[in-house]
Amino acid sequence: MSKLAMPATPAVAQNPSSDMLLVQRALAREADAFRAIIKTHNQRLFRIARGVVRNDAEAEDIVQEAYVHAFASLAAFRGESSLATWLSRIVINEALGRLRKRRRIVAMPENPEARIIRFPLNPSDDPERTMAQRQILALVERATDSLPDIYRMVFVARVIEGLSMEETADLLGLRPETVKTRLHRARALLRKALDDEIGPVLLDAFPFAGRRCERLTQAVMGRLGFE
């Protein structure tokens, strides 16, 4: 596999942000900088991609492709938004492109059997409690998957990923008022399937850690030409 050609390093700003410093190191072909970028943003980007396509394997592929595209045009990053937001926009564009392609290829109703994400839980000596946690998180994931696209993307960004109203609006290209309206509608739809008491466990949904994080990191590093 051929190595990815990197653009020339831009002039260094007088007071570069931590994002810009990391970008400058990556443009200088420092492997640790690439690895730091990937591992820092893996979980957010995976959650966003999965929020669009609702499939684990495809979400991983989307994130990998988005990293490759982003690193190929890294010199275009000017720090006007955070690196997380810049990468997230690339992931959303890649994910939406996959959806458009999928709909052109086959016009079939979606499979009602949504694939459940397997995730680690905190060790517990209570098997019944562990099983209950798994069932609750599976319910959260299925209910989220069932939301219409326009509401699901806002819900994933605001509730699961924890972005602010302004960050979500900037990320999705919406007005804050629209984000607020769609989030309200998303919550109303979810209340039909979820009980209020399971809200605190939402932060454990859609994880991206351990072997999955390391596998994607190694795949991207390999495509960049690093051993």
C-alpha positions in Angstrom: 0.0 0.0 0.0 1.4 3.4 -1.0 2.1 6.0 1.7 -0.2 9.0 2.0 1.5 12.1 0.6 1.3 14.9 3.1 1.0 18.6 2.2 3.7 21.1 3.0 3.8 22.5 6.5 2.2 26.0 6.9 3.9 28.9 8.5 3.9 28.6 12.3 1.6 31.0 14.1 3.1 33.3 16.8 0.8 31.8 19.5 -0.4 28.5 18.1 -3.1 26.7 20.0 -2.6 23.1 21.3 -4.6 21.9 18.2 -2.4 23.9 15.9 0.8 22.6 17.6 -0.5 19.1 17.1 -1.3 19.7 13.5 2.1 21.2 12.9 3.8 18.2 14.4 1.6 15.9 12.2 2.5 17.9 9.1 6.2 17.3 10.1 5.4 13.6 9.9 5.7 12.9 13.7 4.0 9.5 14.2 3.1 10.3 17.8 1.2 13.4 16.7 -1.0 11.3 14.3 -1.5 8.7 17.0 -2.5 11.4 19.5 -5.0 12.9 17.1 -6.6 9.6 16.3 -6.9 8.3 19.9 -8.1 11.6 21.2 -11.0 11.8 18.7 -11.8 8.2 18.0 -14.8 7.9 20.4 -16.5 11.1 19.4 -16.1 10.4 15.7 -17.3 6.8 16.0 -20.4 7.9 17.9 -21.2 10.6 15.3 -20.7 8.2 12.4 -22.7 5.5 14.0 -25.4 8.0 14.8 -25.8 8.6 11.0 -25.4 5.1 9.6 -26.5 2.9 12.6 -24.0 0.2 11.9 -20.8 -0.6 13.9 -18.6 -1.9 11.1 -19.6 0.8 8.6 -19.1 3.5 11.2 -15.5 2.3 11.8 -14.9 2.3 8.1 -16.3 5.8 7.8 -14.0 7.1 10.6 -11.0 5.5 9.0 -11.7 7.1 5.7 -12.4 10.4 7.3 -9.0 10.4 9.0 -7.2 9.6 5.8 -9.1 12.5 4.0 -8.4 14.8 6.9 -4.7 14.1 7.1 -4.4 14.5 3.3 -5.7 18.1 3.7 -4.3 18.9 7.1 -2.6 22.0 5.9 -6.1 23.5 5.3 -6.8 23.4 9.1 -6.5 27.0 10.3 -7.8 26.7 13.8 -11.0 28.7 13.1 -12.9 25.9 14.8 -11.5 23.2 17.1 -9.8 20.2 15.6 -12.6 18.0 17.0 -15.2 20.1 15.2 -13.2 20.1 11.9 -12.8 16.3 12.0 -16.4 15.8 13.0 -17.6 17.7 9.9 -15.5 15.5 7.7 -17.0 12.4 9.4 -20.5 13.7 8.9 -19.9 14.4 5.2 -18.4 10.9 4.7 -21.3 9.3 6.6 -24.0 11.2 4.7 -22.3 10.3 1.5 -22.5 6.7 2.4 -26.2 7.0 3.1 -26.8 8.7 -0.2 -24.9 6.0 -2.0 -26.7 3.2 -0.1 -30.1 4.7 -1.1 -29.1 5.0 -4.7 -28.0 1.3 -4.8 -31.0 -0.2 -3.2 -34.4 1.2 -2.1 -35.4 -1.2 0.6 -37.0 -0.7 4.0 -34.4 -0.8 6.8 -34.0 -3.9 8.8 -36.0 -3.5 12.0 -33.5 -5.8 13.8 -31.0 -3.1 14.7 -27.5 -4.4 15.6 -26.7 -4.0 19.3 -23.3 -2.6 20.1 -21.4 -4.8 22.5 -19.8 -2.8 25.3 -17.8 -3.5 28.5 -19.6 -2.9 31.8 -18.1 -2.1 35.1 -17.4 -5.4 37.0 -20.2 -6.3 39.3 -20.8 -9.1 41.8 -24.5 -8.9 41.1 -25.3 -10.9 37.9 -28.9 -9.6 37.8 -27.7 -6.0 38.0 -25.2 -6.6 35.2 -27.9 -8.1 33.1 -30.3 -5.2 33.8 -27.6 -2.7 32.8 -27.1 -4.6 29.5 -30.8 -4.6 28.8 -31.1 -0.9 29.5 -28.2 0.0 27.3 -29.5 -2.2 24.5 -32.9 -0.4 24.8 -31.2 3.0 24.6 -29.3 2.0 21.5 -32.3 0.6 19.7 -34.4 3.5 20.7 -31.8 5.9 19.4 -31.4 4.0 16.2 -35.2 4.2 15.6 -35.1 8.1 15.6 -35.5 9.8 12.2 -32.2 11.0 10.8 -32.7 14.7 11.5 -33.5 14.1 15.2 -31.0 11.2 15.7 -28.0 13.3 14.7 -28.9 16.1 17.0 -29.6 13.7 19.9 -26.3 11.9 19.4 -24.4 15.2 19.4 -26.1 16.8 22.3 -27.0 14.0 24.7 -24.6 11.1 23.9 -21.6 13.1 22.9 -22.3 16.0 25.2 -21.8 18.9 22.8 -23.2 22.3 23.7 -26.1 23.8 21.8 -23.7 26.1 20.0 -21.2 23.3 19.2 -24.0 21.1 17.8 -25.4 23.9 15.7 -21.9 24.7 14.3 -21.2 21.0 13.6 -24.5 20.3 11.8 -24.8 23.6 10.1 -28.1 24.5 11.9 -29.4 27.4 13.9 -29.3 26.9 17.7 -33.1 27.3 17.7 -33.4 24.4 15.2 -31.1 22.3 17.4 -33.3 23.0 20.4 -36.5 22.1 18.6 -35.1 18.9 17.1 -33.7 17.8 20.5 -37.0 18.4 22.1 -38.7 16.3 19.5 -36.1 13.6 19.8 -36.6 13.4 23.5 -40.4 13.2 23.1 -40.0 10.3 20.7 -37.6 8.5 23.0 -39.8 8.9 26.0 -42.2 6.5 24.4 -39.6 3.7 24.7 -37.5 4.8 27.7 -38.2 5.3 31.3 -36.8 8.4 33.0 -34.7 6.4 35.5 -32.3 5.0 32.8 -31.1 8.5 31.8 -27.9 8.4 33.8 -26.6 5.3 32.0 -26.6 7.1 28.6 -23.0 8.1 29.1 -22.0 4.5 28.8 -23.7 3.9 25.4 -21.7 3.7 22.2 -18.2 3.2 23.6 -15.1 3.3 21.6 -12.2 2.0 23.7 -9.9 -0.9 24.1 -9.3 -3.2 21.1 -11.6 -1.3 18.8 -9.8 2.0 19.4 -6.4 0.3 19.0 -7.5 -1.5 15.8 -8.7 1.6 14.1 -5.6 3.6 15.3 -3.3 0.9 13.8 -5.2 0.8 10.6 -5.0 4.5 10.0 -1.3 4.6 11.0 -0.6 1.8 8.5 -2.3 3.8 5.7 -0.2 6.8 6.6 2.9 4.7 6.1 4.0 4.2 9.7 4.9 0.7 10.9 
